[in-house]
Amino acid sequence: MTLEKEIEQIARSARTAAYRLALISSDEKNRALSAMAAALHREKDYLKKENEKDLAAARKKNYSKALVDRLTLTDKVIAEMAESLKATAALKDPVGEVLSTVERPNGLLIKKVRTPIGVVGIIYESRPNVTSDCIGLCLKSGNAAILKGGKEAIFSNIAIFRVLKKALAGSSVPADAIHLIESTDRKAVLFLLGLDKYVDVIVPRGGEELIRFVAENSTIPVIKHYKGICHTYVSEHADLNMAHKICYNAKVQKPGVCNAMETLLVHRESAIRFLPLMADAYRKAGVEIRGCPMTRKIVKQGVKPATAQDWETEYLDLILSVKVVDSLKEAIDHINTHGSHHSDAIVTDDKKEAEEFLKSVDSACLYVNASTRFTDGFQFGMGAEIGISTDKLHARGPMALEELTTYKYVVYGNGQIRQ
């Protein structure tokens, strides 16, 4: 069988499974998710063994430390994957929720009911835990899933998928509700993107190049999860001790993820006191700082000149752009001009200033006095996420159970006909 025919067969079987999955009860889906979580714990040694094959290849190709970190399956990461599945099982099932009810004068009862999207295709890079997170969310929301991971995590993804697929065997969930395209041929993505007859939506997760490729070549609607050029603005009214903790966490705690801060903006009135201490903390953590002329003047040593490209770059590494601004308006204009509309924060004790920031910045997730690192489905109490949508239509921000549903109208009558 050719690769094209193989992927078409996968999509066709997923479509059939989606219709069957719509009949599965919440309890049955939850039992399947719990069995999957237990299987991850049980098979952790096998998962780490297969993951080591990807890590060996990554080291041979001199991948960045941040990318290797994203690839690595430790006991802790596997435990978190299992916990994510259990947390998803514990959430309220959105399918069947009645969003509104209208009774018309002619007696028709019209209900707007939440329903699964159908078949969800997920194309992603680097992070193996995405495999289990997406499978869990799709099953709980009643959707069949077709996953296509990146070649850099191929052994890990296949191992996770096989463990989860095997765990389904004892449940009423149809086995064809989950699929993983194992081919690393890029043509596999193109073949999948042309199957609008069977697949309802594509969700790409990864670098900007991947997402643009998917958006430009798909005949299927795409919910884009673009890069995270996230900002933190330290106001002249900020508590600088709080700002220090927030800015350190947003950059250093896990730099290789989309919700890590990439640009720090500091008001001129705070910069003289704040930046030297902040820069010292960053240097000790191994952060390379690229600053505007004023930043370099204040910090004096160890700051590289920032270029125009730096304000547009998602580093996913221990690199940070820093700019001193004269006003809240300048900070907002910078974020709206150079940001990716993902996650942005302000540190301030001025409520009026905070409200202006929240109303003016056009991003999916906005924070007042907190780290951007919280933009995450699990942290938002959603169990997990398919990704962070930077689109505005259908889904925005962490895309979890509700965002994996649509709705239909169910109309009850007793013999009404239209005159």
Buried (B, 14 or more C-beta within 10 A) or exposed (E): EEEBEBBBEBBBBBBBBBEBBBEBEBEBBBBBBBBBBBBBBEBBEEBBEBBBEBBEBBEEEEBBEBBBBBBBBEEEBBBBBBBBBBBBBEBEBBBBBEEEEEEEEEEEEBBBBBBBBBBBBBBBBBBBBBBBBBBBBBBBBBBBBBBBBBBBBBBBBBBBBBBBBBBBEEBBBBEBBBBBBBBEEEEBBBBBBBBEEBBBBBBBBBBEEBBEBBBEBBEBBBBBBBBBBBBBBBBBBBBBEBBBBBBBBBBBEBBBBBBBBBBBBBBBBBBEEBBBEBBEBBBEEEBBBBBBEBBBBBBEEBBEEBEEEBBBBBBBBBBBBBBBBEEBEBBBBBBBEBBBBBBBBBBBEBEEBBEBBBEBBEBBBBBBBBBBBBBBBBEBEBBBBBBBBBBEEEBBBBBBBBBBBEBEEEEEEEEEEEE
